[in-house]
Amino acid sequence: MAPTTPLGAKQTTMPFGNFEAPFNLPFLADACGATYVRALDRVPRTPVGQAMLEGLKKRGFVFIEALSPCPTLYQRRNKRGDGADELKF
């Protein structure tokens, strides 16, 4: 379970589901005054390397969140199909 896990989602460490509201890290970085905030997930439109180069051009605090989840077990545990179903979603 992680601070960004959706409410109610089941994992090995929380078999009855997450009972805490998820934490939105990009919003937190923005509120802290980040000059560049980028969140990349699964199959991003912007490659991580490109986002890093853009971030390096900015002055100040830069936040790049690059998620690389393993959807297979998560999907099965939460009855949402398999990894391919998650990518289609």
Buried (B, 14 or more C-beta within 10 A) or exposed (E): BEEEBEEEBBBEEBEEBBEEEEEBBBEEBBEEEBBBBBBBEEEBEEEEEEBEEBBEEEEEEBBBBEEEEEBEEBBEBBEEEEBEEBEEE
